[in-house]
Amino acid sequence: MKSERHHPSRIAIAVSIAFTTLLVAKTAKAQENPPPAVQQTQAPTTLNAITVDATRPTSAPDNVNDPDQTANVSKTGTPIGDLPMSVQEVPRGILDEQGATSLQEAIRNGNMSGVNYGGTDSKGFTDHFMIRGLQAQTYDDGFSDGDQVNGPTHSLLGVERIEVLEGPGSALLGSGPPGGSINLIHYTPSAQFHWGGDLQAGSFGTVNATGYVTGPTGIDGLNYRLDAGAGRSDGYRSLGSWNKEIRPDLQWKIGDHKIEFSLDAQDYMATPDSYGLIYYQGAPIRGVPFNAKYSTPFANAHGNYLRATLSDEWRITDYLTINNRLSYMHHTLDFYSNGDSTHAKVKGDTFTGRQLRDQEDSLDTLDYQLEPVWKFSTGTVHHTLLTGFEYLNQDLNSTKATADLPNIDDIFAPVPLETSIADLNFQCAPSHSCQNDHVRANFYSLYATDQADITDKLKIRAGVRKDWFDTSLALNPLPGEPNRTANDGITLIQGNTYTRHDAPTSWNAGVLYKVMPWMTPYFGVSRSYLANFNSENTAFSIGPPESALQYEVGVKWSFEDGLYVLNTALFDVRREHVATPFGDDQLAFDSQRTRGAEASFDADLTSQWHMYANFTAQHARITYSPDTPGAVGTAPQGVPAYMANLWTTYRFSLFGKTGFHAGVGVNYMSRMTNGFANGYDWAPASLIENLQFGYAEHHWGVDLNIDNVTNQRYFIATNVVGAYLGSPLAAYVRLHADF
């Protein structure tokens, strides 16, 4: 049995509930009349130059490609339409229309061009995404998840919108992956009291409930918001899960300061299904039921997550604002999951080499950011100059061992024979992955980015970041543990400590010119570096950083004062020195390149009819691999060549009553490979249709979402041994209210 290591977050949840309950009770008592907070005439609040209408019901729709929306990820308060780069934002209204309750669902619904779920080392339950065929990183209000592979899962509790920065973003965000960054932006407290919530129930025993309350505390300038939620599901293919989360938030406007403190505490469980449907004759096995299972029946993952954030926005003058931001995150993840490696093979009709991994991870992350933002002019040129210092400390302990499992004798009628953990022998051996590692990292950064408005039409953006990466890896001895290889070819011996020091320089530059009010071409180039830090491959942490270089050219189109917005882009991203596992404890050092095109269209076709669509074509290939030369020219794991998505809603009257709406979603994804070193099997292309019907009054509404209406068997991601299945036909009803 695994040790109980989740008490800190449970205590934090209890304390948060007690504190916020007292606070809410005190405030609610003073509110005797229905608040004006949901009236559309209420003035919006602002935070860090971002307009947030905290009074609007979360069910209200909004545009995805609003060129006037500012993006947190830019850090300069620049409207998306003035950025010479691809930045997308998905508002809460769209997510609610689709019935999404998690970041994974938001990504799978195709809301962002060039983004898909999965990739190398994906386990099917963690938040693991790819942008433009390359690894992405997830952030919470600008703070990294820490572990680049086995990070926490994300609900959409209290999330106001999702931002996506495509391509290398290290000059802004520090050590970052080449694909891009996904940033969750949360609602902030309101000065007017209001509350709301929703309840969703449907297929596979799924129930999700969330609620929020926000308002003044009675202390001048001090406002609060409390979000809480819980959910559970039996899951399709019996992949059960549950989640409990609470997020109190306090904001105090005092003098020239805007001080905010938030605490996000989450406890969650998921069921790994690392094998999915195994590959047979080059594709996921056919002729078996949808619920055929090759994974261990008692596979289980339990995570615990706590993030405390404190920020101070100090407006010294109209020309200078200093942002101080501090975050502490504690995340544990303990799981039993089948080893998705080349050990597992199909021989005849027998599935052999099955293994189960027992892994326990504990990660502590401290992140401090000091960012003075200067606004000034040189002649007729207006500048918004971001300067900054960041210190990031990460401390990771990761242990794992592996047990052999019985063969499955008939792959067409699979019956996993293991019945309990007690019957298994977890061990360390050359053929059994194991570790007891302690990884520490200290990252120091100095950076600056200048957003220069040369004229009303010409915008130039340039940024540079100097990083100092200091990492150490201590291999605590385990009996029978084999030597491993770091991603610079060094053989690692148990009992030793290894260190790594690097000082890369990241940069970006771009220019944008508004040729016409409706047509804005731009060009950008960016260089980034990634210091590997994850519990999946701890040995990578002391190898040289990966590097990435992106060229991008695009045109932003906006017609009828933003009613019709079309964004188009061509991109070329190169990723160097990529450590890729293959075979038994071997590494290949690859280079990869993705060239492609994207287009996203967002339009209010009429006052009742809204449509959003996107299309991505990408040619991702391995360009250099001296250890596996046969891989050159092949597609990396989990990268579709084409993706296309549509979401459209229409609002109408029925029987003389307004408030009805209907939606249609279509998601297409071309086939994906499991990678050359893993046999080069393929998961087929898919075309999925979703429907939505609903009715909304001013304060409440009800929605019905029907997913995969044609009940297609399709796959959402590829892994080494098998492909992950998407959900069959499913229906969910959601009741929501805002007062």
C-alpha positions, 0 to 999 in steps of 0.5 A, spaced: 500 500 500 502 507 498 503 511 504 499 517 505 502 523 503 496 528 502 495 531 509 498 538 507 493 539 502 487 536 506 489 541 511 489 547 507 482 545 504 479 545 511 482 551 513 480 555 507 473 552 507 473 555 515 476 562 513 472 563 507 465 560 510 466 565 516 467 571 511 462 569 506 457 569 512 459 576 514 458 579 507 452 575 505 448 578 511 449 585 509 446 583 502 439 583 503 437 585 496 438 582 489 445 585 487 446 589 481 452 585 479 449 581 473 446 587 470 450 588 463 450 596 465 455 594 470 462 597 469 468 592 468 474 591 473 481 591 470 487 587 473 494 588 470 491 592 464 486 586 462 479 588 462 475 583 466 467 583 466 466 579 473 459 581 473 457 577 466 454 570 467 459 565 465 454 562 460 454 568 456 458 567 449 464 571 447 469 571 441 475 567 441 479 571 436 477 578 439 483 583 437 482 588 442 483 583 448 489 583 452 493 577 453 496 576 460 501 572 456 504 578 453 506 581 460 505 588 457 498 589 456 498 589 449 491 587 445 492 581 441 491 584 435 497 588 436 502 582 437 506 580 432 505 573 434 500 567 434 496 568 441 489 565 442 484 566 447 478 562 449 473 565 453 469 561 458 462 562 454 465 558 449 467 552 454 460 552 458 457 552 451 461 545 450 460 543 457 467 542 458 469 541 465 477 540 465 483 543 460 483 536 457 476 537 455 477 544 452 483 542 448 480 536 445 474 540 443 478 543 438 478 550 441 485 552 439 488 551 432 495 547 432 493 544 439 492 537 441 492 532 447 498 527 448 505 526 445 511 522 448 510 520 455 503 521 455 499 517 460 492 518 458 490 522 465 495 527 466 495 534 462 500 533 456 499 537 450 502 539 444 502 545 440 505 545 432 507 538 433 512 539 439 511 539 447 507 544 450 507 547 458 501 549 462 501 555 466 496 557 472 496 565 472 503 565 469 506 560 474 509 554 471 506 547 473 513 545 474 513 538 472 513 538 464 511 531 464 507 528 470 504 535 472 497 536 475 491 535 472 487 542 471 479 543 472 476 549 469 474 551 476 474 559 477 477 559 470 475 566 466 479 564 459 484 560 456 490 563 453 495 560 448 502 562 446 504 558 440 511 557 439 517 558 443 516 563 449 522 563 453 524 570 452 517 571 456 516 565 461 523 562 462 525 555 461 520 553 456 518 547 451 518 549 443 511 548 442 508 553 446 505 555 452 497 554 455 495 559 460 489 559 465 487 565 467 482 565 473 476 570 475 478 575 480 474 578 486 468 583 485 466 589 489 459 587 488 456 581 491 453 575 487 454 568 487 452 562 482 454 555 480 452 549 476 451 542 476 452 537 471 450 530 470 450 525 465 453 518 462 458 514 465 455 516 472 458 523 471 456 528 476 460 535 477 458 541 481 461 547 482 459 554 485 462 561 487 461 567 491 464 574 491 463 581 494 466 586 499 468 584 505 466 590 509 473 593 509 474 598 504 477 596 498 478 588 500 474 584 496 473 576 496 471 570 491 471 563 493 470 557 488 469 550 490 467 544 486 467 536 486 466 531 481 466 524 480 465 519 474 465 511 473 468 513 466 467 510 459 471 503 459 471 504 466 476 509 467 473 512 474 475 519 476 474 524 482 476 531 483 475 536 489 477 543 489 477 549 493 480 556 491 479 562 495 481 569 493 482 576 496 484 582 493 485 589 496 486 595 493 489 600 498 493 606 495 497 605 489 497 598 491 493 592 488 494 586 493 492 579 491 492 572 495 489 566 492 490 559 494 488 553 490 487 546 493 485 540 489 485 532 491 484 528 485 484 521 482 484 518 475 485 511 472 490 510 468 489 506 461 496 506 458 495 501 453 489 503 451 487 498 445 494 495 443 497 495 436 496 489 432 498 489 424 500 496 424 493 499 427 489 499 434 486 492 434 480 491 431 474 486 432 474 487 440 469 490 444 470 498 445 471 496 453 476 491 451 482 492 457 489 490 456 491 495 462 491 492 470 484 492 473 486 496 479 491 501 476 490 508 479 493 515 480 492 519 486 494 527 486 494 532 491 495 539 489 496 546 493 498 553 490 499 559 494 500 565 490 501 573 492 502 579 488 502 586 488 501 591 483 504 597 485 502 603 480 508 608 482 506 613 476 502 613 470 509 611 467 511 606 472 508 599 475 512 594 479 509 587 479 511 583 485 509 576 484 510 570 488 508 562 488 509 556 492 506 550 489 506 543 492 504 537 488 504 529 489 502 524 484 502 517 486 500 512 481 500 504 479 500 504 471 502 499 466 509 501 463 508 503 456 514 501 453 517 496 448 517 491 453 510 489 451 509 486 445 504 482 441 506 475 439 501 471 435 495 472 439 498 473 446 500 480 449 507 479 453 512 483 456 506 487 460 509 490 467 506 495 472 509 501 475 509 503 482 511 511 482 511 516 487 513 523 486 513 529 490 514 536 487 515 543 491 516 549 487 517 556 489 517 562 483 518 569 485 517 574 479 519 582 480 517 586 473 517 593 473 513 595 467 515 602 464 511 606 459 514 612 456 516 615 449 522 617 445 520 622 440 513 620 437 515 612 439 511 610 444 514 604 449 511 599 453 518 596 456 517 590 461 523 589 465 524 583 470 528 578 474 525 571 476 528 566 481 525 559 480 527 553 485 524 546 484 525 540 488 523 533 486 523 526 489 521 521 485 521 513 486 519 508 482 519 500 481 516 495 476 513 488 477 512 483 471 505 481 469 502 475 467 501 475 459 494 476 456 493 469 452 488 471 447 488 479 445 481 478 442 478 476 448 483 480 453 482 478 461 488 481 465 490 475 470 493 480 476 488 481 481 491 485 487 498 489 488 500 484 494 501 478 489 506 482 485 513 483 486 516 490 484 523 490 483 529 493 480 533 490 474 536 492 467 529 490 464 525 493 470 525 501 470 526 503 477 529 510 481 530 513 487 532 520 485 532 527 488 532 533 483 534 540 485 534 546 480 535 553 481 534 558 475 535 565 475 533 570 470 534 577 467 529 579 461 526 585 458 521 586 452 519 592 449 513 593 445 514 599 441 508 603 437 512 606 432 506 609 429 498 607 429 500 602 424 507 600 425 508 595 431 515 592 433 516 588 439 523 585 441 525 581 447 531 578 450 532 573 456 539 571 460 538 565 464 542 561 469 540 554 470 543 550 475 541 543 476 543 537 481 541 530 480 542 525 486 541 517 485 540 514 492 542 507 491 537 501 490 539 494 490 539 491 483 538 498 479 542 498 472 546 504 470 542 509 466 544 514 461 543 522 461 541 526 455 549 528 454 551 520 453 554 520 461 553 514 464 549 515 471 551 510 477 547 510 483 549 513 489 552 519 485 550 526 485 551 530 478 550 537 477 549 541 470 550 549 469 548 552 463 547 560 461 543 560 455 540 567 452 533 566 449 530 572 444 524 574 440 523 579 435 517 581 431 514 587 427 507 588 425 504 593 420 496 595 419 496 596 412 489 597 412 484 597 418 482 590 416 489 587 414 495 586 419 501 582 416 506 580 421 513 577 422 516 574 428 522 570 430 524 567 437 529 562 440 528 558 446 531 553 451 528 548 455 532 545 461 529 538 462 525 537 469 520 532 470 519 525 474 518 521 468 526 522 465 530 525 471 536 523 468 535 528 462 535 534 468 543 534 467 543 534 460 544 540 455 538 544 454 534 543 448 533 549 443 528 551 439 528 556 433 521 559 430 520 563 424 513 565 423 509 570 418 502 571 418 496 576 417 490 578 422 484 580 418 478 584 422 472 586 418 466 590 420 469 592 427 471 585 429 465 582 427 469 577 422 476 575 425 480 571 421 487 569 423 492 566 418 500 564 419 505 560 416 510 557 421 517 553 421 519 550 428 526 547 429 527 543 435 534 541 437 538 536 442 531 532 443 532 526 448 528 520 446 528 514 449 527 507 445 529 500 446 531 498 453 534 504 457 537 507 451 536 514 448 536 517 441 538 524 440 534 527 435 532 534 432 525 535 429 522 540 425 515 542 424 513 546 418 505 548 417 500 553 416 494 555 421 487 559 420 482 560 425 475 564 423 471 567 428 465 571 426 458 573 429 454 572 422 448 575 425 446 577 432 444 570 433 449 566 430 456 565 432 461 561 429 468 559 430 473 554 426 480 553 425 484 549 421 492 546 421 496 543 416 503 541 419 509 537 416 513 534 422 519 530 421 525 527 425 531 531 421 537 528 425 538 522 429 545 518 429 543 513 434 536 511 430 538 513 422 532 510 420 528 515 424 530 520 419 524 523 415 519 519 419 513 523 423 514 524 431 509 520 436 502 523 436 503 529 431 497 529 426 498 532 419 491 535 419 486 538 424 480 542 423 475 544 428 468 547 428 463 550 433 457 554 431 451 556 436 444 559 434 440 563 438 432 563 437 425 564 439 420 558 440 413 558 442 414 566 442 419 565 448 426 567 447 432 564 450 433 558 446 440 556 443 443 550 439 450 548 437 454 544 433 461 542 433 465 538 428 472 535 430 477 532 425 484 529 426 488 525 421 492 519 423 497 519 428 504 515 429 506 511 435 514 513 433 519 510 429 523 507 435 516 504 437 514 500 431 511 505 427 504 503 428 498 508 426 492 510 429 486 512 424 483 519 422 477 521 426 471 525 424 467 527 431 460 531 431 457 534 437 450 537 439 448 542 444 441 545 446 439 549 451 435 555 454 437 561 458 433 566 462 437 572 465 439 568 472 439 561 470 439 556 464 439 549 462 444 545 457 444 539 454 450 536 450 451 530 446 458 528 444 460 523 439 453 523 436 454 518 431 458 513 436 464 513 432 470 509 435 476 514 435 482 515 438 485 521 442 492 520 442 497 515 441 502 511 446 508 506 445 504 500 445 497 502 444 492 508 442 487 512 447 480 511 445 475 517 445 468 517 449 463 513 445 456 517 445 454 520 451 450 526 454 450 531 459 445 536 462 448 542 466 444 547 470 447 553 471 445 560 475 448 566 476 445 571 481 
